[in-house]
């Protein structure tokens, strides 16, 4: 892999992580992990404004994390790749381990 390809991959990776850097988007992804769902359903489940959910979904669609399907006037969203959930789960596990280590250090345990 040449340096240009490598740099492009790292830019995509950074953009992906930046997309995940919003708590509401992570909550939306957690809902989408359950299966295809409409904007209205997500807004109701998360008690968020529909316009806010639509904005987040638009960004995630633009960046390739979700796909949309229209049925009449309703748009349904789903994750573009199930590995997105696996990636988030792995990050959460790393963070939980870090919190545990910090707690142990604060308590004086090695």
JOWO-V219733 format. One record per helix or strand of 3 or more residues. SS is the DSSP state (alpha for helix, beta for strand). FROM is the first residue (numbers start at 0). TO is the last residue. If there is no record, write none. Layout:
BEGIN
ss:from:to
SS:FROM:TO
SS:FROM:TO
END
This chain:
BEGIN
ss:from:to
alpha:2:18
alpha:22:31
alpha:38:45
alpha:49:61
beta:65:70
beta:73:78
alpha:82:105
END
